[in-house]
């Protein structure tokens, strides 16, 4: 199945080479196994969980405890932000 992923800030480096789209090159359409979970997508991208602070699926926040069991479906949009700090 195909999902859309958008990785914000420095996470864009985890977009597979040759798949990036969008004006910043921080999003891609990915083919993943049917029933893939958020965590399995992170594993596939070698994206460390500690870098995945804010995760939304179709605009809905998914807390860390639900990511291993949250199955994605065809056409889902997965957006991921790293932890941020500032003043």
Secondary structure, 3 states (H helix, E strand, C coil): CEEEEEECHHHHHHCCCCCCECCCCCEEEEECCCCCEHHHHHHHCCCCHHHCCEEEECCEECCHHHHCCCECCCCCEEEEECCCCCC
